[in-house]
Amino acid sequence: METVRRVRLFRNRRNQAVCIPRDLELPGEDAILRKEGDRLIIEPVKPSSLVRLLKTLSPIEEPFPDIEDRAPDDIDL
């Protein structure tokens, strides 16, 4: 399902900018902008590291079960 919204363009110093409505916000702090004909396409940048990916995930709300922490078995060297 495609969401279409009319948005306002404005000037930010020497650049033209667009205000993205909250419900259409992209994740992260970077995006890729490309032009196809007379269309501008904005896409989120895929996280390049595990840390960045983990920052985009929501916290797990369910509690973890208790796990018995047993000592390792002795090894005869």
All heavy atoms as a GROMACS GRO file, in nm:
protein
  627
    1MET      N    1   0.084  -0.118   0.000
    1MET     CA    2   0.000   0.000   0.000
    1MET      C    3   0.089   0.125   0.000
    1MET      O    4   0.179   0.138   0.082
    1MET     CB    5  -0.089  -0.002   0.124
    1MET     CG    6  -0.182   0.116   0.130
    1MET     SD    7  -0.304   0.097   0.259
    1MET     CE    8  -0.218   0.169   0.395
    2GLU      N    9   0.066   0.212  -0.090
    2GLU     CA   10   0.147   0.333  -0.106
    2GLU      C   11   0.081   0.449  -0.033
    2GLU      O   12  -0.039   0.469  -0.044
    2GLU     CB   13   0.160   0.364  -0.254
    2GLU     CG   14   0.283   0.440  -0.289
    2GLU     CD   15   0.298   0.453  -0.439
    2GLU    OE1   16   0.316   0.350  -0.506
    2GLU    OE2   17   0.289   0.568  -0.486
    3THR      N   18   0.159   0.524   0.043
    3THR     CA   19   0.108   0.642   0.110
    3THR      C   20   0.152   0.764   0.032
    3THR      O   21   0.270   0.781   0.004
    3THR     CB   22   0.163   0.651   0.254
    3THR    OG1   23   0.125   0.532   0.323
    3THR    CG2   24   0.108   0.771   0.327
    4VAL      N   25   0.056   0.846  -0.006
    4VAL     CA   26   0.086   0.967  -0.083
    4VAL      C   27   0.049   1.086   0.003
    4VAL      O   28  -0.057   1.090   0.064
    4VAL     CB   29   0.006   0.970  -0.215
    4VAL    CG1   30   0.034   1.098  -0.290
    4VAL    CG2   31   0.040   0.848  -0.300
    5ARG      N   32   0.138   1.181   0.011
    5ARG     CA   33   0.116   1.299   0.094
    5ARG      C   34   0.173   1.420   0.023
    5ARG      O   35   0.281   1.414  -0.035
    5ARG     CB   36   0.187   1.279   0.228
    5ARG     CG   37   0.169   1.386   0.330
    5ARG     CD   38   0.040   1.374   0.406
    5ARG     NE   39   0.020   1.244   0.464
    5ARG     CZ   40   0.064   1.207   0.583
    5ARG    NH1   41   0.130   1.289   0.658
    5ARG    NH2   42   0.041   1.086   0.627
    6ARG      N   43   0.105   1.530   0.028
    6ARG     CA   44   0.158   1.655  -0.026
    6ARG      C   45   0.237   1.722   0.086
    6ARG      O   46   0.189   1.734   0.198
    6ARG     CB   47   0.043   1.746  -0.070
    6ARG     CG   48   0.091   1.868  -0.141
    6ARG     CD   49  -0.026   1.950  -0.190
    6ARG     NE   50   0.023   2.048  -0.283
    6ARG     CZ   51  -0.039   2.083  -0.392
    6ARG    NH1   52  -0.155   2.029  -0.421
    6ARG    NH2   53   0.013   2.174  -0.471
    7VAL      N   54   0.361   1.762   0.056
    7VAL     CA   55   0.448   1.824   0.156
    7VAL      C   56   0.498   1.958   0.107
    7VAL      O   57   0.490   1.988  -0.012
    7VAL     CB   58   0.568   1.732   0.190
    7VAL    CG1   59   0.522   1.603   0.254
    7VAL    CG2   60   0.651   1.702   0.067
    8ARG      N   61   0.548   2.037   0.197
    8ARG     CA   62   0.601   2.169   0.162
    8ARG      C   63   0.752   2.162   0.140
    8ARG      O   64   0.823   2.092   0.211
    8ARG     CB   65   0.572   2.269   0.273
    8ARG     CG   66   0.426   2.293   0.291
    8ARG     CD   67   0.402   2.440   0.320
    8ARG     NE   68   0.260   2.462   0.333
    8ARG     CZ   69   0.188   2.526   0.243
    8ARG    NH1   70   0.244   2.572   0.134
    8ARG    NH2   71   0.060   2.544   0.262
    9LEU      N   72   0.797   2.236   0.043
    9LEU     CA   73   0.940   2.253   0.019
    9LEU      C   74   0.981   2.387   0.080
    9LEU      O   75   0.903   2.482   0.081
    9LEU     CB   76   0.969   2.254  -0.131
    9LEU     CG   77   0.930   2.129  -0.208
    9LEU    CD1   78   0.954   2.149  -0.357
    9LEU    CD2   79   1.004   2.008  -0.158
   10PHE      N   80   1.102   2.394   0.132
   10PHE     CA   81   1.150   2.519   0.189
   10PHE      C   82   1.300   2.530   0.165
   10PHE      O   83   1.365   2.435   0.123
   10PHE     CB   84   1.115   2.530   0.338
   10PHE     CG   85   1.176   2.422   0.424
   10PHE    CD1   86   1.295   2.445   0.491
   10PHE    CD2   87   1.113   2.299   0.440
   10PHE    CE1   88   1.350   2.348   0.571
   10PHE    CE2   89   1.168   2.201   0.519
   10PHE     CZ   90   1.287   2.225   0.585
   11ARG      N   91   1.354   2.646   0.192
   11ARG     CA   92   1.497   2.671   0.176
   11ARG      C   93   1.566   2.658   0.311
   11ARG      O   94   1.519   2.709   0.412
   11ARG     CB   95   1.522   2.811   0.120
   11ARG     CG   96   1.489   2.824  -0.025
   11ARG     CD   97   1.607   2.778  -0.106
   11ARG     NE   98   1.569   2.768  -0.247
   11ARG     CZ   99   1.635   2.696  -0.332
   11ARG    NH1  100   1.742   2.631  -0.296
   11ARG    NH2  101   1.596   2.689  -0.457
   12ASN      N  102   1.678   2.590   0.310
   12ASN     CA  103   1.765   2.578   0.426
   12ASN      C  104   1.901   2.628   0.380
   12ASN      O  105   1.977   2.554   0.319
   12ASN     CB  106   1.770   2.434   0.475
   12ASN     CG  107   1.850   2.419   0.602
   12ASN    OD1  108   1.898   2.517   0.658
   12ASN    ND2  109   1.866   2.297   0.647
   13ARG      N  110   1.926   2.756   0.403
   13ARG     CA  111   2.043   2.825   0.348
   13ARG      C  112   2.037   2.817   0.196
   13ARG      O  113   1.944   2.868   0.136
   13ARG     CB  114   2.173   2.770   0.404
   13ARG     CG  115   2.183   2.789   0.555
   13ARG     CD  116   2.319   2.746   0.608
   13ARG     NE  117   2.315   2.740   0.752
   13ARG     CZ  118   2.338   2.631   0.822
   13ARG    NH1  119   2.371   2.520   0.762
   13ARG    NH2  120   2.331   2.636   0.953
   14ARG      N  121   2.134   2.750   0.134
   14ARG     CA  122   2.137   2.743  -0.012
   14ARG      C  123   2.074   2.614  -0.065
   14ARG      O  124   2.071   2.591  -0.186
   14ARG     CB  125   2.282   2.754  -0.060
   14ARG     CG  126   2.343   2.890  -0.028
   14ARG     CD  127   2.486   2.900  -0.071
   14ARG     NE  128   2.502   2.868  -0.213
   14ARG     CZ  129   2.618   2.850  -0.272
   14ARG    NH1  130   2.729   2.858  -0.203
   14ARG    NH2  131   2.624   2.822  -0.400
   15ASN      N  132   2.025   2.529   0.023
   15ASN     CA  133   1.966   2.402  -0.018
   15ASN      C  134   1.814   2.405  -0.011
   15ASN      O  135   1.756   2.471   0.074
   15ASN     CB  136   2.015   2.288   0.073
   15ASN     CG  137   2.164   2.267   0.062
   15ASN    OD1  138   2.218   2.262  -0.047
   15ASN    ND2  139   2.230   2.256   0.175
   16GLN      N  140   1.752   2.330  -0.099
   16GLN     CA  141   1.608   2.310  -0.089
   16GLN      C  142   1.586   2.189   0.001
   16GLN      O  143   1.660   2.091  -0.003
   16GLN     CB  144   1.548   2.284  -0.227
   16GLN     CG  145   1.397   2.280  -0.225
   16GLN     CD  146   1.340   2.259  -0.364
   16GLN    OE1  147   1.392   2.182  -0.442
   16GLN    NE2  148   1.231   2.328  -0.393
   17ALA      N  149   1.483   2.195   0.085
   17ALA     CA  150   1.456   2.087   0.180
   17ALA      C  151   1.308   2.053   0.177
   17ALA      O  152   1.226   2.128   0.126
   17ALA     CB  153   1.498   2.130   0.321
   18VAL      N  154   1.277   1.937   0.230
   18VAL     CA  155   1.139   1.892   0.239
   18VAL      C  156   1.113   1.850   0.383
   18VAL      O  157   1.199   1.791   0.449
   18VAL     CB  158   1.110   1.776   0.140
   18VAL    CG1  159   1.196   1.656   0.171
   18VAL    CG2  160   0.964   1.739   0.141
   19CYS      N  161   0.996   1.880   0.432
   19CYS     CA  162   0.957   1.840   0.567
   19CYS      C  163   0.885   1.705   0.556
   19CYS      O  164   0.782   1.694   0.490
   19CYS     CB  165   0.866   1.945   0.628
   19CYS     SG  166   0.826   1.912   0.798
   20ILE      N  167   0.942   1.602   0.618
   20ILE     CA  168   0.883   1.468   0.612
   20ILE      C  169   0.790   1.450   0.732
   20ILE      O  170   0.834   1.463   0.846
   20ILE     CB  171   0.993   1.359   0.612
   20ILE    CG1  172   1.084   1.378   0.491
   20ILE    CG2  173   0.931   1.220   0.614
   20ILE    CD1  174   1.204   1.285   0.489
   21PRO      N  175   0.662   1.421   0.708
   21PRO     CA  176   0.569   1.401   0.819
   21PRO      C  177   0.614   1.286   0.909
   21PRO      O  178   0.679   1.191   0.865
   21PRO     CB  179   0.437   1.366   0.750
   21PRO     CG  180   0.451   1.419   0.611
   21PRO     CD  181   0.596   1.409   0.578
   22ARG      N  182   0.579   1.296   1.036
   22ARG     CA  183   0.623   1.199   1.137
   22ARG      C  184   0.590   1.055   1.098
   22ARG      O  185   0.672   0.965   1.115
   22ARG     CB  186   0.561   1.231   1.272
   22ARG     CG  187   0.608   1.139   1.384
   22ARG     CD  188   0.556   1.183   1.517
   22ARG     NE  189   0.621   1.306   1.557
   22ARG     CZ  190   0.724   1.313   1.640
   22ARG    NH1  191   0.772   1.204   1.693
   22ARG    NH2  192   0.778   1.428   1.671
   23ASP      N  193   0.472   1.031   1.045
   23ASP     CA  194   0.434   0.893   1.013
   23ASP      C  195   0.507   0.838   0.890
   23ASP      O  196   0.495   0.720   0.858
   23ASP     CB  197   0.283   0.880   0.996
   23ASP     CG  198   0.228   0.965   0.884
   23ASP    OD1  199   0.278   1.078   0.863
   23ASP    OD2  200   0.135   0.919   0.815
   24LEU      N  201   0.583   0.922   0.820
   24LEU     CA  202   0.661   0.877   0.705
   24LEU      C  203   0.811   0.887   0.730
   24LEU      O  204   0.890   0.869   0.637
   24LEU     CB  205   0.624   0.960   0.581
   24LEU     CG  206   0.480   0.950   0.534
   24LEU    CD1  207   0.457   1.043   0.415
   24LEU    CD2  208   0.443   0.809   0.497
   25GLU      N  209   0.850   0.917   0.853
   25GLU     CA  210   0.993   0.933   0.884
   25GLU      C  211   1.072   0.808   0.850
   25GLU      O  212   1.022   0.696   0.862
   25GLU     CB  213   1.011   0.964   1.033
   25GLU     CG  214   0.973   1.103   1.071
   25GLU     CD  215   0.997   1.130   1.220
   25GLU    OE1  216   1.033   1.037   1.294
   25GLU    OE2  217   0.979   1.245   1.259
   26LEU      N  218   1.197   0.830   0.811
   26LEU     CA  219   1.288   0.721   0.782
   26LEU      C  220   1.371   0.691   0.907
   26LEU      O  221   1.400   0.781   0.984
   26LEU     CB  222   1.382   0.759   0.668
   26LEU     CG  223   1.316   0.788   0.534
   26LEU    CD1  224   1.419   0.840   0.434
   26LEU    CD2  225   1.248   0.665   0.480
   27PRO      N  226   1.411   0.566   0.926
   27PRO     CA  227   1.496   0.534   1.041
   27PRO      C  228   1.638   0.585   1.019
   27PRO      O  229   1.682   0.604   0.906
   27PRO     CB  230   1.493   0.380   1.044
   27PRO     CG  231   1.467   0.341   0.903
   27PRO     CD  232   1.378   0.449   0.845
   28GLY      N  233   1.709   0.606   1.128
   28GLY     CA  234   1.849   0.644   1.119
   28GLY      C  235   1.870   0.792   1.094
   28GLY      O  236   1.777   0.872   1.103
   29GLU      N  237   1.993   0.826   1.062
   29GLU     CA  238   2.030   0.966   1.042
   29GLU      C  239   2.075   0.994   0.898
   29GLU      O  240   2.102   1.108   0.863
   29GLU     CB  241   2.143   1.004   1.138
   29GLU     CG  242   2.101   0.996   1.283
   29GLU     CD  243   2.214   1.030   1.378
   29GLU    OE1  244   2.324   1.065   1.331
   29GLU    OE2  245   2.193   1.020   1.499
   30ASP      N  246   2.086   0.891   0.816
   30ASP     CA  247   2.131   0.907   0.678
   30ASP      C  248   2.028   0.848   0.583
   30ASP      O  249   1.954   0.756   0.619
   30ASP     CB  250   2.265   0.836   0.655
   30ASP     CG  251   2.377   0.893   0.738
   30ASP    OD1  252   2.384   1.016   0.747
   30ASP    OD2  253   2.456   0.815   0.792
   31ALA      N  254   2.025   0.902   0.462
   31ALA     CA  255   1.935   0.850   0.359
   31ALA      C  256   2.006   0.862   0.224
   31ALA      O  257   2.105   0.935   0.210
   31ALA     CB  258   1.805   0.928   0.357
   32ILE      N  259   1.956   0.789   0.128
   32ILE     CA  260   2.006   0.797  -0.008
   32ILE      C  261   1.901   0.870  -0.090
   32ILE      O  262   1.782   0.838  -0.084
   32ILE     CB  263   2.030   0.656  -0.066
   32ILE    CG1  264   2.141   0.586   0.012
   32ILE    CG2  265   2.062   0.663  -0.215
   32ILE    CD1  266   2.161   0.442  -0.025
   33LEU      N  267   1.945   0.970  -0.166
   33LEU     CA  268   1.857   1.048  -0.252
   33LEU      C  269   1.900   1.025  -0.395
   33LEU      O  270   2.017   1.041  -0.429
   33LEU     CB  271   1.868   1.197  -0.216
   33LEU     CG  272   1.788   1.294  -0.302
   33LEU    CD1  273   1.638   1.272  -0.284
   33LEU    CD2  274   1.825   1.437  -0.265
   34ARG      N  275   1.805   0.984  -0.479
   34ARG     CA  276   1.839   0.966  -0.620
   34ARG      C  277   1.726   1.022  -0.705
   34ARG      O  278   1.612   1.035  -0.661
   34ARG     CB  279   1.866   0.820  -0.652
   34ARG     CG  280   1.748   0.730  -0.651
   34ARG     CD  281   1.788   0.589  -0.700
   34ARG     NE  282   1.672   0.510  -0.725
   34ARG     CZ  283   1.610   0.435  -0.636
   34ARG    NH1  284   1.658   0.428  -0.514
   34ARG    NH2  285   1.503   0.367  -0.667
   35LYS      N  286   1.761   1.056  -0.827
   35LYS     CA  287   1.666   1.114  -0.920
   35LYS      C  288   1.641   1.016  -1.033
   35LYS      O  289   1.734   0.964  -1.093
   35LYS     CB  290   1.718   1.247  -0.974
   35LYS     CG  291   1.617   1.324  -1.053
   35LYS     CD  292   1.666   1.463  -1.081
   35LYS     CE  293   1.553   1.541  -1.149
   35LYS     NZ  294   1.587   1.679  -1.170
   36GLU      N  295   1.514   0.988  -1.059
   36GLU     CA  296   1.473   0.904  -1.171
   36GLU      C  297   1.375   0.986  -1.254
   36GLU      O  298   1.261   1.006  -1.214
   36GLU     CB  299   1.407   0.775  -1.122
   36GLU     CG  300   1.502   0.678  -1.057
   36GLU     CD  301   1.436   0.547  -1.017
   36GLU    OE1  302   1.315   0.527  -1.044
   36GLU    OE2  303   1.505   0.465  -0.957
   37GLY      N  304   1.423   1.038  -1.366
   37GLY     CA  305   1.340   1.128  -1.446
   37GLY      C  306   1.313   1.255  -1.368
   37GLY      O  307   1.405   1.321  -1.323
   38ASP      N  308   1.185   1.288  -1.348
   38ASP     CA  309   1.151   1.406  -1.270
   38ASP      C  310   1.113   1.371  -1.126
   38ASP      O  311   1.062   1.454  -1.053
   38ASP     CB  312   1.039   1.486  -1.338
   38ASP     CG  313   0.910   1.408  -1.352
   38ASP    OD1  314   0.912   1.285  -1.328
   38ASP    OD2  315   0.807   1.469  -1.387
   39ARG      N  316   1.140   1.248  -1.084
   39ARG     CA  317   1.110   1.203  -0.947
   39ARG      C  318   1.235   1.203  -0.860
   39ARG      O  319   1.342   1.165  -0.906
   39ARG     CB  320   1.054   1.060  -0.947
   39ARG     CG  321   0.920   1.049  -1.008
   39ARG     CD  322   0.879   0.903  -1.009
   39ARG     NE  323   0.737   0.898  -1.031
   39ARG     CZ  324   0.658   0.806  -0.977
   39ARG    NH1  325   0.709   0.712  -0.901
   39ARG    NH2  326   0.530   0.809  -1.001
   40LEU      N  327   1.218   1.243  -0.735
   40LEU     CA  328   1.324   1.227  -0.635
   40LEU      C  329   1.282   1.114  -0.543
   40LEU      O  330   1.169   1.111  -0.493
   40LEU     CB  331   1.341   1.355  -0.553
   40LEU     CG  332   1.402   1.473  -0.626
   40LEU    CD1  333   1.407   1.594  -0.532
   40LEU    CD2  334   1.542   1.440  -0.674
   41ILE      N  335   1.372   1.022  -0.519
   41ILE     CA  336   1.343   0.906  -0.435
   41ILE      C  337   1.437   0.909  -0.316
   41ILE      O  338   1.559   0.917  -0.333
   41ILE     CB  339   1.357   0.775  -0.515
   41ILE    CG1  340   1.258   0.779  -0.631
   41ILE    CG2  341   1.335   0.654  -0.426
   41ILE    CD1  342   1.276   0.669  -0.732
   42ILE      N  343   1.380   0.903  -0.196
   42ILE     CA  344   1.458   0.902  -0.072
   42ILE      C  345   1.442   0.764  -0.008
   42ILE      O  346   1.330   0.718   0.013
   42ILE     CB  347   1.408   1.010   0.027
   42ILE    CG1  348   1.414   1.148  -0.038
   42ILE    CG2  349   1.491   1.007   0.155
   42ILE    CD1  350   1.351   1.257   0.046
   43GLU      N  351   1.555   0.700   0.020
   43GLU     CA  352   1.554   0.567   0.083
   43GLU      C  353   1.643   0.568   0.206
   43GLU      O  354   1.747   0.635   0.206
   43GLU     CB  355   1.607   0.462  -0.015
   43GLU     CG  356   1.524   0.448  -0.139
   43GLU     CD  357   1.586   0.349  -0.237
   43GLU    OE1  358   1.708   0.352  -0.255
   43GLU    OE2  359   1.509   0.269  -0.292
   44PRO      N  360   1.605   0.492   0.308
   44PRO     CA  361   1.693   0.483   0.425
   44PRO      C  362   1.820   0.409   0.389
   44PRO      O  363   1.820   0.322   0.301
   44PRO     CB  364   1.610   0.405   0.527
   44PRO     CG  365   1.510   0.330   0.447
   44PRO     CD  366   1.485   0.410   0.323
   45VAL      N  367   1.929   0.444   0.455
   45VAL     CA  368   2.056   0.374   0.437
   45VAL      C  369   2.052   0.250   0.526
   45VAL      O  370   2.018   0.259   0.644
   45VAL     CB  371   2.175   0.464   0.476
   45VAL    CG1  372   2.305   0.386   0.471
   45VAL    CG2  373   2.182   0.584   0.384
   46LYS      N  374   2.085   0.137   0.469
   46LYS     CA  375   2.089   0.015   0.548
   46LYS      C  376   2.206   0.023   0.645
   46LYS      O  377   2.314   0.069   0.608
   46LYS     CB  378   2.104  -0.108   0.458
   46LYS     CG  379   1.982  -0.129   0.371
   46LYS     CD  380   1.998  -0.249   0.284
   46LYS     CE  381   1.873  -0.263   0.198
   46LYS     NZ  382   1.888  -0.362   0.094
   47PRO      N  383   2.185  -0.019   0.770
   47PRO     CA  384   2.294  -0.013   0.867
   47PRO      C  385   2.416  -0.089   0.818
   47PRO      O  386   2.404  -0.199   0.764
   47PRO     CB  387   2.236  -0.080   0.992
   47PRO     CG  388   2.089  -0.068   0.976
   47PRO     CD  389   2.062  -0.072   0.828
   48SER      N  390   2.532  -0.029   0.835
   48SER     CA  391   2.654  -0.090   0.786
   48SER      C  392   2.727  -0.170   0.893
   48SER      O  393   2.827  -0.231   0.866
   48SER     CB  394   2.747   0.016   0.729
   48SER     OG  395   2.779   0.110   0.830
   49SER      N  396   2.677  -0.165   1.015
   49SER     CA  397   2.743  -0.240   1.121
   49SER      C  398   2.637  -0.302   1.212
   49SER      O  399   2.522  -0.258   1.215
   49SER     CB  400   2.835  -0.150   1.204
   49SER     OG  401   2.758  -0.062   1.283
   50LEU      N  402   2.678  -0.401   1.286
   50LEU     CA  403   2.587  -0.466   1.380
   50LEU      C  404   2.541  -0.369   1.487
   50LEU      O  405   2.424  -0.369   1.526
   50LEU     CB  406   2.656  -0.588   1.443
   50LEU     CG  407   2.572  -0.666   1.544
   50LEU    CD1  408   2.443  -0.716   1.480
   50LEU    CD2  409   2.650  -0.781   1.601
   51VAL      N  410   2.629  -0.281   1.534
   51VAL     CA  411   2.592  -0.184   1.638
   51VAL      C  412   2.482  -0.092   1.587
   51VAL      O  413   2.384  -0.066   1.655
   51VAL     CB  414   2.716  -0.103   1.683
   51VAL    CG1  415   2.675   0.009   1.776
   51VAL    CG2  416   2.817  -0.195   1.750
   52ARG      N  417   2.497  -0.041   1.464
   52ARG     CA  418   2.394   0.046   1.407
   52ARG      C  419   2.261  -0.029   1.393
   52ARG      O  420   2.154   0.025   1.419
   52ARG     CB  421   2.436   0.100   1.272
   52ARG     CG  422   2.535   0.211   1.282
   52ARG     CD  423   2.557   0.271   1.147
   52ARG     NE  424   2.669   0.364   1.152
   52ARG     CZ  425   2.716   0.426   1.047
   52ARG    NH1  426   2.663   0.408   0.928
   52ARG    NH2  427   2.816   0.509   1.058
   53LEU      N  428   2.269  -0.154   1.349
   53LEU     CA  429   2.148  -0.234   1.337
   53LEU      C  430   2.081  -0.252   1.472
   53LEU      O  431   1.960  -0.237   1.486
   53LEU     CB  432   2.180  -0.370   1.274
   53LEU     CG  433   2.064  -0.469   1.269
   53LEU    CD1  434   1.954  -0.416   1.178
   53LEU    CD2  435   2.111  -0.604   1.222
   54LEU      N  436   2.158  -0.285   1.574
   54LEU     CA  437   2.103  -0.307   1.708
   54LEU      C  438   2.038  -0.180   1.762
   54LEU      O  439   1.938  -0.188   1.834
   54LEU     CB  440   2.211  -0.357   1.804
   54LEU     CG  441   2.264  -0.498   1.773
   54LEU    CD1  442   2.379  -0.533   1.866
   54LEU    CD2  443   2.154  -0.602   1.782
   55LYS      N  444   2.091  -0.063   1.727
   55LYS     CA  445   2.032   0.063   1.773
   55LYS      C  446   1.893   0.086   1.714
   55LYS      O  447   1.813   0.159   1.771
   55LYS     CB  448   2.122   0.181   1.738
   55LYS     CG  449   2.244   0.192   1.826
   55LYS     CD  450   2.326   0.314   1.787
   55LYS     CE  451   2.448   0.328   1.875
   55LYS     NZ  452   2.528   0.446   1.838
   56THR      N  453   1.863   0.026   1.601
   56THR     CA  454   1.733   0.046   1.538
   56THR      C  455   1.626  -0.048   1.594
   56THR      O  456   1.509  -0.027   1.571
   56THR     CB  457   1.741   0.023   1.385
   56THR    OG1  458   1.771  -0.115   1.359
   56THR    CG2  459   1.844   0.113   1.321
   57LEU      N  460   1.666  -0.150   1.670
   57LEU     CA  461   1.571  -0.248   1.723
   57LEU      C  462   1.507  -0.199   1.851
   57LEU      O  463   1.568  -0.128   1.930
   57LEU     CB  464   1.643  -0.381   1.749
   57LEU     CG  465   1.708  -0.446   1.628
   57LEU    CD1  466   1.782  -0.573   1.670
   57LEU    CD2  467   1.606  -0.477   1.520
   58SER      N  468   1.384  -0.238   1.871
   58SER     CA  469   1.313  -0.206   1.995
   58SER      C  470   1.360  -0.299   2.106
   58SER      O  471   1.395  -0.415   2.080
   58SER     CB  472   1.163  -0.223   1.977
   58SER     OG  473   1.116  -0.141   1.875
   59PRO      N  474   1.358  -0.252   2.231
   59PRO     CA  475   1.399  -0.340   2.341
   59PRO      C  476   1.302  -0.456   2.358
   59PRO      O  477   1.183  -0.444   2.328
   59PRO     CB  478   1.397  -0.249   2.464
   59PRO     CG  479   1.347  -0.118   2.420
   59PRO     CD  480   1.325  -0.119   2.274
   60ILE      N  481   1.353  -0.567   2.407
   60ILE     CA  482   1.269  -0.685   2.434
   60ILE      C  483   1.201  -0.662   2.569
   60ILE      O  484   1.268  -0.640   2.669
   60ILE     CB  485   1.354  -0.813   2.436
   60ILE    CG1  486   1.417  -0.835   2.300
   60ILE    CG2  487   1.270  -0.934   2.477
   60ILE    CD1  488   1.514  -0.951   2.295
   61GLU      N  489   1.070  -0.670   2.568
   61GLU     CA  490   0.993  -0.640   2.690
   61GLU      C  491   0.969  -0.763   2.777
   61GLU      O  492   0.946  -0.751   2.895
   61GLU     CB  493   0.858  -0.577   2.652
   61GLU     CG  494   0.870  -0.446   2.578
   61GLU     CD  495   0.938  -0.336   2.658
   61GLU    OE1  496   0.929  -0.336   2.783
   61GLU    OE2  497   1.001  -0.250   2.596
   62GLU      N  498   0.973  -0.884   2.719
   62GLU     CA  499   0.944  -1.002   2.799
   62GLU      C  500   1.066  -1.044   2.881
   62GLU      O  501   1.180  -1.031   2.836
   62GLU     CB  502   0.896  -1.117   2.711
   62GLU     CG  503   0.998  -1.166   2.611
   62GLU     CD  504   0.941  -1.271   2.519
   62GLU    OE1  505   0.863  -1.235   2.430
   62GLU    OE2  506   0.976  -1.388   2.539
   63PRO      N  507   1.043  -1.092   3.002
   63PRO     CA  508   1.157  -1.131   3.088
   63PRO      C  509   1.221  -1.260   3.037
   63PRO      O  510   1.155  -1.346   2.981
   63PRO     CB  511   1.092  -1.152   3.225
   63PRO     CG  512   0.950  -1.185   3.195
   63PRO     CD  513   0.914  -1.111   3.069
   64PHE      N  514   1.351  -1.270   3.057
   64PHE     CA  515   1.423  -1.391   3.022
   64PHE      C  516   1.406  -1.493   3.134
   64PHE      O  517   1.402  -1.457   3.252
   64PHE     CB  518   1.571  -1.363   3.002
   64PHE     CG  519   1.602  -1.296   2.873
   64PHE    CD1  520   1.621  -1.159   2.866
   64PHE    CD2  521   1.612  -1.370   2.756
   64PHE    CE1  522   1.649  -1.096   2.747
   64PHE    CE2  523   1.640  -1.308   2.635
   64PHE     CZ  524   1.658  -1.171   2.631
   65PRO      N  525   1.398  -1.622   3.100
   65PRO     CA  526   1.385  -1.724   3.206
   65PRO      C  527   1.517  -1.737   3.282
   65PRO      O  528   1.624  -1.708   3.230
   65PRO     CB  529   1.354  -1.851   3.128
   65PRO     CG  530   1.409  -1.828   2.992
   65PRO     CD  531   1.398  -1.680   2.968
   66ASP      N  532   1.506  -1.782   3.408
   66ASP     CA  533   1.626  -1.808   3.486
   66ASP      C  534   1.699  -1.928   3.426
   66ASP      O  535   1.637  -2.027   3.388
   66ASP     CB  536   1.591  -1.838   3.632
   66ASP     CG  537   1.540  -1.714   3.703
   66ASP    OD1  538   1.576  -1.602   3.660
   66ASP    OD2  539   1.463  -1.728   3.800
   67ILE      N  540   1.830  -1.919   3.418
   67ILE     CA  541   1.912  -2.027   3.363
   67ILE      C  542   2.009  -2.072   3.470
   67ILE      O  543   2.079  -1.991   3.531
   67ILE     CB  544   1.988  -1.978   3.237
   67ILE    CG1  545   1.890  -1.936   3.130
   67ILE    CG2  546   2.082  -2.086   3.186
   67ILE    CD1  547   1.954  -1.872   3.010
   68GLU      N  548   2.013  -2.203   3.491
   68GLU     CA  549   2.104  -2.258   3.591
   68GLU      C  550   2.248  -2.242   3.541
   68GLU      O  551   2.280  -2.284   3.430
   68GLU     CB  552   2.073  -2.406   3.613
   68GLU     CG  553   2.160  -2.470   3.718
   68GLU     CD  554   2.128  -2.618   3.735
   68GLU    OE1  555   2.016  -2.659   3.705
   68GLU    OE2  556   2.220  -2.690   3.778
   69ASP      N  557   2.330  -2.177   3.621
   69ASP     CA  558   2.469  -2.152   3.582
   69ASP      C  559   2.556  -2.258   3.647
   69ASP      O  560   2.604  -2.242   3.759
   69ASP     CB  561   2.510  -2.011   3.625
   69ASP     CG  562   2.645  -1.972   3.568
   69ASP    OD1  563   2.694  -2.041   3.477
   69ASP    OD2  564   2.700  -1.872   3.614
   70ARG      N  565   2.578  -2.369   3.575
   70ARG     CA  566   2.657  -2.478   3.630
   70ARG      C  567   2.804  -2.457   3.600
   70ARG      O  568   2.840  -2.398   3.498
   70ARG     CB  569   2.613  -2.611   3.568
   70ARG     CG  570   2.468  -2.644   3.593
   70ARG     CD  571   2.429  -2.776   3.530
   70ARG     NE  572   2.472  -2.782   3.390
   70ARG     CZ  573   2.518  -2.891   3.329
   70ARG    NH1  574   2.528  -3.003   3.394
   70ARG    NH2  575   2.554  -2.887   3.203
   71ALA      N  576   2.888  -2.509   3.688
   71ALA     CA  577   3.033  -2.503   3.665
   71ALA      C  578   3.067  -2.604   3.553
   71ALA      O  579   3.003  -2.707   3.538
   71ALA     CB  580   3.106  -2.543   3.792
   72PRO      N  581   3.167  -2.570   3.471
   72PRO     CA  582   3.205  -2.664   3.363
   72PRO      C  583   3.262  -2.794   3.422
   72PRO      O  584   3.314  -2.797   3.532
   72PRO     CB  585   3.312  -2.588   3.285
   72PRO     CG  586   3.358  -2.480   3.373
   72PRO     CD  587   3.249  -2.450   3.471
   73ASP      N  588   3.249  -2.899   3.344
   73ASP     CA  589   3.302  -3.029   3.386
   73ASP      C  590   3.454  -3.023   3.388
   73ASP      O  591   3.517  -2.954   3.308
   73ASP     CB  592   3.257  -3.139   3.289
   73ASP     CG  593   3.106  -3.159   3.294
   73ASP    OD1  594   3.045  -3.130   3.400
   73ASP    OD2  595   3.049  -3.202   3.191
   74ASP      N  596   3.512  -3.099   3.483
   74ASP     CA  597   3.658  -3.106   3.490
   74ASP      C  598   3.712  -3.179   3.368
   74ASP      O  599   3.652  -3.275   3.317
   74ASP     CB  600   3.701  -3.183   3.615
   74ASP     CG  601   3.676  -3.103   3.743
   74ASP    OD1  602   3.667  -2.979   3.732
   74ASP    OD2  603   3.663  -3.164   3.850
   75ILE      N  604   3.828  -3.135   3.320
   75ILE     CA  605   3.894  -3.199   3.207
   75ILE      C  606   4.027  -3.256   3.255
   75ILE      O  607   4.106  -3.187   3.319
   75ILE     CB  608   3.918  -3.098   3.094
   75ILE    CG1  609   3.786  -3.042   3.042
   75ILE    CG2  610   3.997  -3.161   2.981
   75ILE    CD1  611   3.800  -2.932   2.940
   76ASP      N  612   4.048  -3.383   3.227
   76ASP     CA  613   4.173  -3.447   3.269
   76ASP      C  614   4.277  -3.427   3.159
   76ASP      O  615   4.264  -3.476   3.048
   76ASP     CB  616   4.148  -3.596   3.292
   76ASP     CG  617   4.269  -3.665   3.354
   76ASP    OD1  618   4.354  -3.595   3.410
   76ASP    OD2  619   4.277  -3.788   3.344
   77LEU      N  620   4.379  -3.347   3.190
   77LEU     CA  621   4.486  -3.324   3.093
   77LEU      C  622   4.594  -3.420   3.120
   77LEU      O  623   4.692  -3.447   3.101
   77LEU     CB  624   4.535  -3.179   3.099
   77LEU     CG  625   4.429  -3.074   3.071
   77LEU    CD1  626   4.488  -2.934   3.093
   77LEU    CD2  627   4.383  -3.085   2.927
   0.00000   0.00000   0.00000
